[in-house]
Amino acid sequence: MDTMRDRFIATTSRLLDEEPRTALVLAEISAAGFEQAQRRHPDRVINVGIREQLLIGAGGGIALSGMRPIMHTFASFLVERPFEQVKLDFGHQNTGGVLVSAGASYDWPAGGFTHMSPGDVALLDTLDGWTVHVPGHPDEAEALLRHAVTGDGRVYVRLSQQSNAEARPVTGDRFLTLREGGGPAVVAVGPMLDNVLAATEGLDVSVLYATTVRPFDRETVRAAAGGRGDVVIVEPYLEGTSTTAANDALADVPHRVLGLGVARRELRRYGTIDEHLAAHGLDPVSLRARISAFAGQGALDAHRRS
């Protein structure tokens, strides 16, 4: 199976052929994959070099001209390093564009902490009007990218090396209900789904799948939480990023929210992706223990017996 990044390169290359207003701005990352597209569209495929602030500034200028820019590099260089340009050149100018990242929270551990971005979605949460897509499979990444490019708003598409084994239907801004139960509603975001499904096998919980986390699907979460009002959110980035959104969705009913994700502590032994998952408690065994402890194992057992 190809990776989300492979699919991004193939899909964007086709979009450059199909959509005359589409432009691509790169900062060296993935440039080799777009060599043919650049030869076909030298005026709409621009590589600014390792100048990430310029990457966003050039994209903002292209957007003001009426084009639809796609800007791409590692998440830490796309959101964190040029954050002021993201805030001003798109938000303050009230114009639209598509940020597409690679690297995610720890997709290239050997690259060190400079190439890790667990805080990217939380940082974008400080800005107004951003749609955030977190696909869990290359097919979902393609569908979400095409939707983003043909729109007009400000969109962040967060790609990851991690992938679920199976693609799920992309349902716009709505979360997809995969299991219904009497216990907590567990929201699995993007590539966290397979681990969540394994972790909750046999537990009396509802499982929701989110590939679009902003806007946050308040209605589906409220319906799944039911009378107990308990929600667990498992995200592949900074833990607690979406707990405020879930709390707001349930503000008028008694509720509890547990945010699971990448811990704030920095892991200085970079290891592998799987070792990072385990260290942050995002592997199936750890997730099962954490979800069961939150819900109360006795309550889960009682639900299964009833």
C-alpha positions in Angstrom: 0.0 0.0 0.0 1.3 3.5 -0.8 1.7 6.0 2.0 -0.4 9.1 2.5 2.5 11.2 1.3 2.8 9.1 -1.9 -0.9 9.6 -2.4 -0.6 13.3 -1.8 2.1 13.6 -4.5 0.1 11.6 -7.1 -3.2 13.4 -6.3 -1.8 16.9 -6.3 0.0 16.2 -9.6 -3.3 15.3 -11.1 -5.1 18.3 -9.5 -2.5 20.6 -11.1 -3.5 19.1 -14.5 -7.3 19.2 -13.8 -7.6 22.5 -11.8 -6.1 25.5 -13.5 -6.3 27.7 -10.4 -4.3 25.2 -8.3 -0.7 26.1 -7.4 1.8 24.2 -5.3 4.4 25.8 -3.1 7.2 23.6 -1.7 10.2 24.1 0.6 12.4 21.3 -0.8 10.5 18.5 1.0 8.9 16.2 -1.5 10.3 18.3 -4.4 11.7 15.2 -6.2 8.2 13.7 -6.3 6.9 16.7 -8.2 9.6 17.0 -10.9 7.3 16.0 -13.7 4.5 18.2 -12.5 6.9 21.1 -12.3 8.0 20.5 -15.9 4.3 20.5 -17.0 3.4 23.5 -14.9 6.5 25.6 -14.2 4.4 28.7 -13.4 2.3 26.8 -10.8 4.8 24.6 -9.0 7.2 26.7 -7.0 10.1 25.5 -4.8 11.3 28.3 -2.5 14.0 26.2 -0.9 14.4 25.8 2.9 12.6 29.1 3.6 9.5 28.1 5.4 8.3 31.6 6.2 8.6 32.4 2.5 6.7 29.2 1.7 3.6 30.6 3.6 4.1 34.2 2.4 4.3 33.1 -1.2 1.2 31.0 -0.8 -0.6 33.9 0.8 0.3 36.1 -2.2 -0.8 33.5 -4.6 -4.1 33.2 -2.7 -4.7 37.0 -3.0 -4.3 36.7 -6.7 -7.3 34.3 -6.9 -5.4 31.1 -7.1 -5.8 28.1 -4.8 -2.3 27.4 -3.2 -1.3 24.1 -1.7 1.7 24.5 0.7 3.7 21.5 1.8 6.5 20.5 4.1 7.0 18.7 7.4 4.4 19.8 10.0 7.0 21.4 12.3 8.2 23.6 9.4 4.6 24.2 8.0 2.8 25.2 11.2 5.2 25.9 14.0 8.2 27.7 12.3 6.1 30.1 10.1 3.2 30.5 12.5 3.2 34.3 12.3 2.9 34.0 8.5 0.0 31.5 8.8 -1.7 33.9 11.3 -1.3 37.0 9.2 -1.0 36.0 5.5 -4.1 33.8 5.7 -6.1 34.6 8.8 -5.6 38.4 9.0 -5.8 38.7 5.2 -9.0 36.5 5.3 -7.9 34.4 2.4 -7.9 30.7 1.8 -5.3 28.0 1.1 -4.4 24.4 1.9 -1.6 23.4 4.2 -0.5 19.7 3.7 2.0 18.4 6.2 4.2 15.3 6.5 6.0 14.0 9.5 3.1 14.2 12.0 4.1 13.9 15.7 7.0 11.5 15.4 7.0 9.8 11.9 10.7 10.2 11.5 12.1 9.7 14.9 15.7 9.6 13.6 15.2 13.2 12.5 15.0 14.3 16.1 12.7 16.7 17.8 13.1 19.4 15.1 11.1 17.1 12.8 8.3 16.3 15.3 5.2 18.3 15.7 2.7 17.0 18.3 1.5 20.6 18.9 0.5 21.6 15.4 -3.3 21.2 15.7 -3.4 22.8 19.1 -1.5 25.8 17.7 -3.9 26.1 14.8 -6.7 26.0 17.4 -5.6 29.5 18.4 -6.7 30.8 15.0 -10.1 31.4 13.6 -11.7 29.6 10.7 -9.4 26.6 10.0 -10.7 23.3 8.9 -8.5 20.4 10.1 -8.4 17.0 8.4 -6.6 14.0 9.9 -6.9 11.1 7.5 -6.2 7.6 8.7 -5.6 6.0 5.3 -4.2 7.1 1.9 -7.7 6.8 0.3 -9.1 9.1 2.9 -6.2 11.5 2.4 -7.0 11.7 -1.3 -10.7 12.3 -0.8 -10.0 15.0 1.9 -7.3 16.7 -0.2 -9.6 16.9 -3.3 -12.3 18.4 -1.2 -9.9 20.9 0.3 -8.5 22.0 -3.0 -11.8 22.5 -4.7 -13.1 24.7 -1.8 -12.1 28.2 -0.8 -11.5 28.1 3.0 -8.4 27.7 5.1 -7.6 24.0 5.4 -4.9 21.9 7.1 -4.5 18.3 6.0 -2.3 16.4 8.4 -0.7 13.4 6.8 1.0 10.6 8.7 3.3 7.6 8.0 0.9 5.6 10.3 -2.1 4.2 8.6 -5.1 2.1 9.4 -5.4 -1.2 7.5 -8.8 -0.2 6.0 -10.1 3.0 4.5 -13.4 4.3 5.9 -16.0 6.5 4.2 -15.2 10.2 4.4 -18.4 11.7 5.8 -17.7 15.4 5.5 -17.5 17.1 8.9 -19.4 14.3 10.7 -17.8 11.6 12.8 -18.5 8.0 11.7 -20.1 5.7 14.2 -18.4 2.3 14.0 -19.7 0.7 17.3 -22.5 1.5 19.6 -22.4 0.7 23.3 -23.7 1.8 26.7 -20.4 3.0 28.1 -18.2 6.0 27.1 -18.0 7.3 23.6 -14.5 6.8 22.3 -13.5 9.1 19.5 -10.6 7.7 17.4 -8.9 10.4 15.3 -7.2 9.4 12.0 -4.5 6.8 12.3 -5.4 6.0 15.9 -8.5 4.0 14.8 -7.0 0.5 14.5 -5.4 0.8 17.9 -8.6 2.0 19.4 -10.7 -0.8 17.8 -8.2 -3.4 19.1 -8.1 -1.7 22.6 -11.9 -1.6 22.9 -12.7 -5.1 21.5 -15.3 -6.7 23.9 -15.8 -3.5 25.9 -19.3 -1.9 26.0 -18.3 1.4 24.5 -19.3 3.4 21.4 -16.5 4.1 18.9 -16.6 7.1 16.7 -14.1 7.7 13.9 -13.0 11.3 13.0 -11.1 12.3 9.9 -12.2 16.0 10.3 -11.6 17.3 13.8 -12.3 21.0 13.1 -15.1 21.8 13.0 -15.7 19.4 15.9 -18.8 17.2 15.4 -20.7 18.2 18.5 -24.0 16.5 17.6 -22.6 13.0 17.0 -20.5 13.1 20.2 -23.6 14.3 22.2 -25.7 11.4 20.8 -23.0 8.8 21.4 -22.2 10.0 24.9 -25.9 9.5 25.9 -27.0 9.8 29.5 -23.6 9.0 31.0 -21.9 11.9 29.2 -18.4 10.2 29.2 -16.1 10.8 26.2 -12.6 9.6 25.5 -10.7 11.3 22.6 -7.7 9.5 21.2 -5.7 11.8 19.0 -2.3 11.3 17.3 -1.0 14.7 18.5 -0.9 16.6 21.8 -3.1 15.0 24.5 -6.1 17.2 25.4 -6.1 19.1 22.1 -9.9 18.5 21.6 -11.1 18.2 25.2 -12.3 21.8 25.2 -14.3 21.2 22.1 -15.9 18.1 23.7 -16.5 19.9 26.9 -18.3 22.7 25.0 -20.4 20.1 23.2 -21.6 18.7 26.5 -21.7 21.9 28.5 -25.4 21.6 29.4 -25.2 18.0 30.8 -23.0 16.3 33.5 -20.0 14.8 31.7 -16.4 13.7 31.9 -13.8 14.0 29.1 -10.5 12.1 28.9 -8.0 13.3 26.3 -5.4 10.8 25.2 -2.6 11.6 22.8 1.1 12.6 22.7 2.3 13.6 26.2 3.9 17.0 26.7 7.2 15.5 27.9 9.9 15.3 25.3 11.2 11.8 24.6 15.0 12.3 24.0 15.6 8.7 22.9 14.0 8.8 19.5 13.6 5.0 18.8 10.8 3.9 16.4 7.3 5.0 15.8 6.0 1.9 17.7 8.2 2.8 20.6 6.8 6.3 20.7 3.2 5.0 20.6 4.0 2.7 23.6 5.8 5.5 25.5 2.8 7.8 25.1 0.3 5.1 26.0 -1.3 4.9 22.6 -0.7 1.2 21.8 -3.7 -1.1 22.2 -2.7 -2.6 25.5 -2.1 0.8 27.1 -5.3 2.3 25.6 -7.4 -0.5 26.9 -6.1 0.0 30.4 -6.5 3.8 30.3 -10.1 3.6 28.8 -11.1 0.9 31.3 -9.8 2.9 34.2 -11.6 6.0 33.1 -14.9 4.2 32.6 -14.6 2.0 35.6 -14.0 -1.6 34.7 -16.9 -2.7 36.9 -19.3 -0.5 35.0 -18.0 -2.0 31.7 -18.5 -5.5 33.0 -22.0 -4.7 34.3 -23.0 -3.4 30.9 -21.7 -6.5 29.2 -23.7 -8.7 31.6 -26.9 -6.8 31.3 
